[in-house]
Amino acid sequence: MARLTMSDRRTLAKMYAEEKSVLEIANKLGCHPQTIYDELKRGNTGKLDKNHRQAYDPDLAQRTVQANVHRCGRRRRAAT
């Protein structure tokens, strides 16, 4: 799985607002199109943008990734 940086997320947001296709965005960022779809889902604000598509917020996506990484490291150990 490719990890996007904050600058990648901002580029994605800009291109998405310009109505670029997912394939164009993926080619620009050098990742698989599924990564873009996953990222759009991760940064979904629950509102529609001016193009009547789900709005994407790169800051929300970054916070979500950071929370997931933080949570991933916390595992309970079995009592022995």
C-alpha positions as CSV (number, residue, x, y, z in Angstrom):
1,M,0.0,0.0,0.0
2,A,1.3,3.4,-0.9
3,R,1.4,6.1,1.8
4,L,0.7,9.6,0.7
5,T,2.3,12.6,2.2
6,M,0.5,15.8,3.1
7,S,1.8,17.5,0.0
8,D,0.4,14.5,-2.0
9,R,-2.9,15.0,-0.3
10,R,-3.0,18.7,-1.2
11,T,-2.1,17.9,-4.8
12,L,-4.9,15.3,-4.8
13,A,-7.4,17.9,-3.4
14,K,-6.4,20.4,-6.0
15,M,-6.7,18.0,-8.9
16,Y,-9.9,16.6,-7.6
17,A,-11.4,20.1,-7.4
18,E,-10.3,20.6,-11.0
19,E,-12.4,17.6,-12.0
20,K,-9.3,15.5,-12.9
21,S,-10.0,11.7,-13.2
22,V,-8.8,9.3,-10.6
23,L,-6.4,7.8,-13.1
24,E,-4.8,11.2,-13.9
25,I,-4.4,11.9,-10.2
26,A,-2.9,8.4,-9.6
27,N,-0.4,8.9,-12.5
28,K,0.6,12.3,-11.2
29,L,1.2,11.0,-7.7
30,G,2.8,7.7,-8.9
31,C,0.4,5.4,-7.1
32,H,-2.4,2.9,-7.9
33,P,-5.9,4.3,-8.6
34,Q,-7.3,2.3,-5.7
35,T,-5.0,4.3,-3.4
36,I,-6.8,7.5,-4.6
37,Y,-10.2,5.9,-4.1
38,D,-9.2,4.9,-0.5
39,E,-7.8,8.4,0.1
40,L,-11.0,10.1,-1.1
41,K,-13.0,7.9,1.2
42,R,-10.6,8.7,4.1
43,G,-11.0,12.5,3.6
44,N,-14.7,12.5,2.9
45,T,-16.3,15.4,4.8
46,G,-19.9,14.1,4.3
47,K,-20.8,17.2,2.2
48,L,-20.8,17.8,-1.6
49,D,-18.4,20.1,-3.3
50,K,-19.1,22.6,-6.1
51,N,-19.0,19.7,-8.6
52,H,-21.7,17.8,-6.7
53,R,-19.3,15.1,-5.7
54,Q,-18.2,14.1,-2.2
55,A,-16.0,16.8,-0.8
56,Y,-12.4,15.9,0.1
57,D,-10.4,17.5,2.9
58,P,-6.7,16.7,3.0
59,D,-6.4,17.8,6.6
60,L,-9.1,15.4,7.7
61,A,-7.5,12.6,5.8
62,Q,-4.1,13.3,7.4
63,R,-5.7,13.3,10.9
64,T,-7.5,10.0,10.1
65,V,-4.2,8.4,9.0
66,Q,-2.4,9.6,12.1
67,A,-5.1,8.3,14.4
68,N,-5.1,4.9,12.6
69,V,-1.3,4.7,12.9
70,H,-1.4,5.6,16.6
71,R,-4.2,3.2,17.3
72,C,-2.4,0.4,15.4
73,G,0.5,0.3,17.8
74,R,-1.6,-0.2,20.9
75,R,-2.3,-3.9,21.4
76,R,-3.2,-5.7,24.6
77,R,-1.0,-8.4,25.8
78,A,-2.5,-11.6,27.0
79,A,-2.2,-12.1,30.7
80,T,0.3,-14.9,31.6
